[in-house]
Amino acid sequence: MASKGGSPATELTVGERTVRISNPDRVYFPARGETKLDLASYYLSVGDGIVNALRERPCMLHRYPTGVTGEKVHQKRLPRGAPDWVETVELHFPRWGRTADELCVTELASVIWAVQMSTVEFHPWNSRRADTERPDEWRIDLDPMPDCPFDRVRRVAHVAHEVLNDLGVQGFPKTSGGSGLHVYVRIEPEWGFQDVRRAAFAFAREVERRAPEDVTTTWWRKDRDPTTVFVDYNQNTRDHTIASAYSVRGNPEATVSTPIRWDEVDDVEPRELTIATVPARYADLGDLHADIDATAYRLDTLLEWAERDEAQGAEPPPAEDA
């Protein structure tokens, strides 16, 4: 079988589906020469993990039709030509007065089909198809500023873990695939995006109180100390997304946003977690986020913190479109 450009295509069996991969030998990641087929094989190797991370969530796709050194396409709407078994969810975007049918992963074949459509990164919403306006995931993004060493990110992760423990909440950490760390918490889907963001801001302020030399919650980037970690509560805003667990990142080294244990924070080297190394790690450890749905937590205490802080003069979260 040949693809349009003359390069041989291949077919992958994914569960009950057959997914055709065109241009399988096209190099997507030049650092080691991994191809489009290597990308598909990676996602097959972490199949349960990537589906668990994306299941039933609206998902924006970051596509690289000619590889990660070429054009990047941010795709909200499902690309044309999808098989009838690929599922979607309709979203409304009030600012533009439009709707979009976004990919909604329910099986691994949908992930591999997205790879066929040149998707490298998967960026899901923190809500699910059953009620897209009520998040069930609170996301803590530890985002280092340009001059911040990774050891400082590690320290802040431990402080965040300490605050979560004080709240009686289990957080699930992962590398970002870049220079930061993420922590996900499953929550009861009882609050809208504004309340979840407000709770996340209260959490960020508490982390800042405990580590004032390491952390900033300053909104405007130009006003932040460039050596600190920004605890980015704004990742809980409606239609803001970050790369999912097990998502590959669009860089030449093909790094992966990889679940880790808390006891790995001090030793993890994010640049070493790539599509070349994560499959063996996954085969050994399994999905470290497999139990994230076991317990959903409430935000009442964090919202009480928000009320307390605001009563004491703290600024509320800036407008979401600031």
C-alpha positions in Angstrom: 0.0 0.0 0.0 1.4 3.4 -0.9 0.6 6.8 0.5 0.0 10.0 -1.6 3.7 10.9 -1.4 4.8 7.5 -2.6 6.0 6.3 0.8 4.7 2.9 1.8 1.7 3.1 4.2 1.1 0.5 7.0 -1.9 -0.7 8.8 -2.1 -1.1 12.6 -4.6 -3.4 14.4 -5.8 -1.5 17.5 -8.4 -3.5 19.4 -11.2 -4.2 16.9 -10.1 -1.4 14.6 -7.6 -1.1 11.7 -5.9 2.2 11.4 -3.9 3.1 8.4 -0.7 5.1 8.9 0.5 7.0 5.9 4.1 8.2 5.5 5.2 5.9 8.4 8.9 6.6 7.8 8.6 10.4 7.9 10.9 11.7 10.6 9.0 13.6 13.2 11.7 13.9 15.9 15.1 14.7 14.5 17.2 14.3 17.7 17.2 10.5 17.4 15.3 10.2 14.1 12.0 8.8 15.4 9.3 8.5 12.8 5.5 8.8 12.6 5.3 5.1 13.0 7.5 5.2 16.0 5.1 7.8 17.5 2.2 5.5 16.9 4.1 2.6 18.4 4.9 4.6 21.5 1.2 5.4 22.1 0.3 1.7 21.6 2.9 0.9 24.3 1.2 3.2 26.9 -2.3 2.5 25.6 -4.2 2.1 28.8 -2.4 5.1 30.3 -3.1 7.5 27.5 -6.8 6.4 27.2 -7.2 6.8 31.0 -5.8 10.3 30.8 -8.1 11.4 27.9 -11.2 9.3 28.4 -14.4 11.2 27.7 -12.7 14.6 27.7 -12.9 17.2 25.0 -9.4 17.1 23.5 -7.5 19.7 21.5 -4.8 18.3 19.2 -1.4 19.8 18.5 -0.6 18.6 15.0 2.7 18.7 13.1 2.1 17.6 9.5 5.8 17.6 8.6 7.3 16.8 11.9 8.0 18.9 15.0 10.4 21.3 13.3 7.7 22.3 10.9 4.3 24.0 11.1 2.3 23.5 14.3 -1.5 23.4 14.0 -3.7 23.9 17.1 -6.8 21.8 16.2 -10.0 22.3 18.2 -12.4 20.8 15.6 -12.0 17.1 14.7 -10.0 16.9 11.5 -11.9 15.9 8.4 -12.1 12.4 7.3 -12.6 10.8 10.7 -14.0 7.3 10.7 -17.6 7.0 12.0 -16.3 5.3 15.2 -14.2 8.3 16.3 -16.3 10.1 18.9 -16.7 13.8 19.6 -18.3 16.3 22.0 -19.8 19.6 20.9 -18.5 22.6 22.7 -19.8 26.2 22.7 -17.4 29.1 22.6 -19.4 32.2 23.7 -16.6 34.7 22.8 -16.7 33.7 19.2 -20.3 32.6 19.1 -19.3 29.3 17.5 -19.4 25.6 18.4 -16.8 22.9 17.7 -16.9 19.2 17.7 -13.7 18.1 19.5 -12.2 14.7 19.7 -13.5 12.7 22.7 -11.3 9.6 23.2 -13.1 6.5 24.3 -10.7 3.9 22.9 -7.0 3.6 21.9 -7.8 3.5 18.2 -9.0 7.1 18.4 -5.5 8.1 19.7 -3.8 6.2 16.9 -6.1 7.7 14.3 -5.2 11.2 15.6 -1.5 10.2 15.2 -2.3 9.4 11.6 -3.6 12.9 11.3 -0.2 14.1 12.5 -1.1 14.7 16.1 1.9 14.7 18.5 0.4 16.3 21.6 -3.0 15.7 23.3 -4.4 18.5 25.3 -7.7 17.5 27.1 -10.1 19.6 29.0 -10.3 19.1 32.8 -14.0 18.2 32.4 -15.8 15.3 30.8 -18.4 14.9 28.1 -21.2 14.2 30.5 -21.0 17.8 31.8 -18.3 19.9 30.1 -19.0 22.9 32.3 -18.2 21.2 35.6 -14.5 20.1 35.9 -13.7 16.9 37.6 -9.9 17.6 37.6 -8.0 20.2 39.4 -4.6 20.9 37.8 -1.6 22.3 39.6 1.0 23.6 37.2 4.4 24.3 38.6 5.8 26.5 35.9 9.4 27.7 36.3 10.3 31.2 35.1 13.3 31.5 32.7 16.1 31.6 35.3 14.6 29.1 37.7 16.7 26.0 38.3 14.9 22.7 38.3 15.9 22.0 41.9 13.7 24.9 42.9 10.8 23.2 41.0 11.5 20.0 43.1 11.4 22.0 46.3 8.1 23.6 45.4 6.6 20.2 44.4 7.4 19.0 48.0 5.7 22.1 49.4 2.6 21.5 47.2 2.6 17.9 48.4 2.7 19.0 52.0 -0.3 21.3 51.5 -2.2 18.5 49.7 -1.5 16.2 52.6 -2.8 18.9 55.0 -6.0 19.0 53.0 -6.3 15.2 53.1 -6.1 15.1 49.3 -4.1 12.8 47.0 -2.3 14.4 44.1 -0.9 12.6 41.1 2.3 14.2 39.9 3.9 14.1 36.4 6.5 15.8 34.4 5.3 18.4 32.0 7.5 17.1 29.2 9.3 20.5 29.5 10.8 22.2 32.4 8.0 22.0 35.0 5.9 19.6 36.9 2.1 19.1 37.1 0.0 17.6 39.8 -3.6 16.4 39.1 -6.3 15.9 41.7 -9.7 14.3 41.0 -12.5 16.4 42.3 -16.3 16.1 42.6 -17.8 17.7 39.5 -20.0 20.1 41.5 -18.3 23.4 40.7 -17.9 25.5 37.6 -14.6 26.6 36.1 -14.6 30.0 38.0 -14.9 28.3 41.4 -12.3 25.6 40.6 -9.9 28.4 39.4 -10.6 30.4 42.6 -9.9 27.3 44.7 -6.7 26.7 42.7 -5.6 30.3 43.4 -6.2 29.9 47.1 -4.0 26.8 47.0 -1.3 28.6 45.1 -1.3 31.4 47.7 -0.8 28.9 50.5 2.1 27.3 48.7 3.6 30.8 48.2 3.1 31.6 51.9 5.1 28.5 52.8 7.9 29.1 50.3 7.9 32.8 49.6 11.5 32.8 48.1 10.7 30.0 45.7 7.1 30.7 44.6 5.2 33.5 42.9 1.5 33.9 42.1 1.9 37.3 40.4 -0.4 37.4 37.4 1.6 39.5 34.9 4.7 37.7 33.7 6.7 40.8 33.4 6.3 41.4 37.2 7.4 38.0 38.3 10.9 37.2 39.7 12.5 35.3 36.9 14.1 32.8 39.3 10.8 31.6 40.9 8.2 29.0 40.2 4.8 30.3 39.1 2.0 28.1 40.5 -0.3 28.5 37.5 -3.8 28.4 38.8 -5.0 29.7 35.5 -4.7 26.2 33.9 -8.1 25.6 35.5 -9.8 28.2 33.3 -12.4 27.0 30.8 -10.8 25.9 27.5 -7.3 26.2 28.9 -5.5 22.9 28.4 -2.1 21.3 29.1 -0.5 18.2 27.7 -2.0 15.0 29.2 -0.3 12.3 31.1 1.7 10.2 28.5 1.4 12.9 25.9 4.5 13.3 23.7 5.7 16.9 23.4 6.5 18.7 20.2 10.2 18.9 20.5 13.1 17.2 18.7 13.8 14.9 21.6 10.2 13.6 21.8 10.0 14.1 25.6 6.9 12.7 27.3 4.7 14.2 30.1 5.3 11.3 32.4 3.5 10.2 35.6 6.0 9.8 38.5 5.8 8.8 42.1 6.3 11.5 44.8 9.5 9.7 45.9 10.9 10.3 42.4 10.6 14.1 42.5 14.2 14.6 43.8 15.8 12.4 41.2 13.6 12.6 38.1 15.3 14.1 35.0 12.4 15.2 32.7 14.6 15.3 29.5 15.4 11.6 29.9 11.7 10.6 29.7 11.1 10.2 26.0 9.3 7.9 23.6 12.5 5.9 23.6 12.6 5.3 27.4 9.0 5.6 28.7 7.7 2.3 27.1 10.1 0.2 29.2 9.3 2.3 32.3 5.6 1.8 31.6 6.0 -1.9 31.1 7.8 -2.1 34.5 5.6 0.3 36.6 2.3 0.4 34.8 0.1 3.5 34.8 1.0 5.5 37.9 -2.2 7.4 37.4 -4.4 4.3 37.1 -6.1 5.0 40.5 -6.8 8.7 40.0 -10.5 8.0 39.7 -10.7 6.0 42.9 -11.5 9.0 45.1 -12.9 12.4 44.2 -12.3 15.2 46.6 -14.2 18.4 47.5 -13.1 22.0 47.2 -14.9 23.3 50.3 -11.8 24.0 52.3 -10.0 25.7 49.5 -13.0 27.9 48.8 -13.1 28.8 52.5 -9.4 29.7 52.2 -10.3 31.9 49.3 -13.0 33.7 51.3 -10.6 34.2 54.2 -7.9 35.6 52.0 -10.2 37.9 50.2 -11.7 39.1 53.5 -8.1 39.9 54.6 -7.5 42.0 51.4 -6.1 39.5 49.0 -6.9 40.2 45.4 -9.4 37.8 43.8 -8.2 35.9 40.7 -7.8 38.3 37.7 -10.4 38.1 35.0 -10.0 35.0 32.9 -9.4 37.0 29.7 -6.9 39.4 31.3 
